[in-house]
């Protein structure tokens, strides 16, 4: 059974779920980077074609492992309907397509949130026996109350310096290279079923597009953080700005932040 069928079946009332995160680590070893897939990812996200892995690419490599974990009946929430609200990436050393990788994913830090419950998926990528990359993807399970996905007030935003027009087929294109076929990104019916007026961009595409816009000016190692504050509708235009320490994607009409992020070099 495919993980996507398992994810859909997770919405059915097939018995109670546990109230806590599973004490389990999902893993995949000896992963080899598919250069053709990497090149397609680079093109979709705006990176220069290279054997160097963008800081966001290991997230793609670990996504299937994460989905295996989240579609298990031992997981407390159905995977479908979870909102990806924030991401932290720590690059300990740059990776390339020549590296053979070991991936592990575990769910940690289940906590209350004004709109429901949150947890982090901690993904670790090792090469040659040493950790090279880590990330913490924060997901929200909505249970009560209206409000936005982001947490806290938006910081002072850098001035916009570019505008991007998002193609209507961006959702399916990114899904094809990332493996994330969540219907809120790929179809009108799927988006409307979950309360969106139109398909929305993947949060990790938006973050990757920001990093691509800063390519050549980012530190080789360090911490990248992002908050996905509001949905980014496809077939629309967004504004991007950065001062190389912070970056933001905003609605060009209202100035409201859709994504905010920061870059901190390693010490």
QUIBEL-V65573 format. One record per residue. RES is the residue in one letter. NEAR is the number of other C-alpha atoms within 12 Angstrom. Layout:
# QUIBEL-V65573
((RES & NEAR) (RES & NEAR))
This chain:
# QUIBEL-V65573
((X & 11) (X & 13) (X & 27) (X & 24) (X & 20) (X & 23) (X & 30) (X & 26) (X & 21) (X & 27) (X & 22) (X & 17) (X & 12) (X & 12) (X & 12) (X & 15) (X & 20) (X & 15) (X & 14) (X & 20) (X & 27) (X & 26) (X & 17) (X & 21) (X & 22) (X & 28) (X & 27) (X & 25) (X & 22) (X & 19) (X & 23) (X & 22) (X & 26) (X & 22) (X & 21) (X & 16) (X & 27) (X & 34) (X & 25) (X & 23) (X & 39) (X & 34) (X & 23) (X & 31) (X & 38) (X & 26) (X & 30) (X & 23) (X & 22) (X & 22) (X & 23) (X & 25) (X & 37) (X & 45) (X & 46) (X & 44) (X & 43) (X & 46) (X & 42) (X & 35) (X & 40) (X & 39) (X & 36) (X & 27) (X & 34) (X & 38) (X & 37) (X & 31) (X & 35) (X & 37) (X & 31) (X & 30) (X & 30) (X & 23) (X & 30) (X & 28) (X & 39) (X & 35) (X & 33) (X & 33) (X & 26) (X & 31) (X & 36) (X & 35) (X & 38) (X & 36) (X & 38) (X & 34) (X & 42) (X & 35) (X & 37) (X & 26) (X & 28) (X & 29) (X & 32) (X & 24) (X & 26) (X & 20) (X & 27) (X & 24) (X & 31) (X & 30) (X & 36) (X & 37) (X & 37) (X & 33) (X & 36) (X & 24) (X & 22) (X & 25) (X & 20) (X & 16) (X & 26) (X & 20) (X & 21) (X & 23) (X & 28) (X & 33) (X & 34) (X & 30) (X & 39) (X & 34) (X & 42) (X & 38) (X & 42) (X & 30) (X & 28) (X & 17) (X & 15) (X & 18) (X & 22) (X & 31) (X & 39) (X & 39) (X & 40) (X & 37) (X & 39) (X & 35) (X & 39) (X & 35) (X & 29) (X & 27) (X & 18) (X & 13) (X & 13) (X & 11) (X & 16) (X & 24) (X & 33) (X & 31) (X & 24) (X & 16) (X & 14) (X & 26) (X & 20) (X & 19) (X & 28) (X & 26) (X & 21) (X & 24) (X & 21) (X & 23) (X & 22) (X & 27) (X & 21) (X & 27) (X & 22) (X & 23) (X & 24) (X & 33) (X & 39) (X & 28) (X & 29) (X & 37) (X & 31) (X & 22) (X & 31) (X & 34) (X & 30) (X & 35) (X & 31) (X & 37) (X & 30) (X & 34) (X & 39) (X & 31) (X & 28) (X & 25) (X & 18) (X & 23) (X & 27) (X & 17) (X & 18) (X & 22) (X & 16) (X & 24) (X & 19) (X & 26) (X & 34) (X & 41) (X & 46) (X & 44) (X & 44) (X & 43) (X & 42) (X & 44) (X & 43) (X & 40) (X & 41) (X & 44) (X & 40) (X & 30) (X & 31) (X & 30) (X & 25) (X & 13) (X & 17) (X & 29) (X & 25) (X & 26) (X & 24) (X & 26) (X & 30) (X & 39) (X & 36) (X & 42) (X & 40) (X & 39) (X & 33) (X & 32) (X & 35) (X & 40) (X & 34) (X & 33) (X & 20) (X & 24) (X & 23) (X & 35) (X & 35) (X & 38) (X & 35) (X & 31) (X & 22) (X & 26) (X & 25) (X & 32) (X & 42) (X & 46) (X & 46) (X & 38) (X & 28) (X & 24) (X & 13) (X & 12) (X & 21) (X & 25) (X & 36) (X & 39) (X & 47) (X & 42) (X & 41) (X & 36) (X & 32) (X & 23) (X & 22) (X & 16) (X & 10))
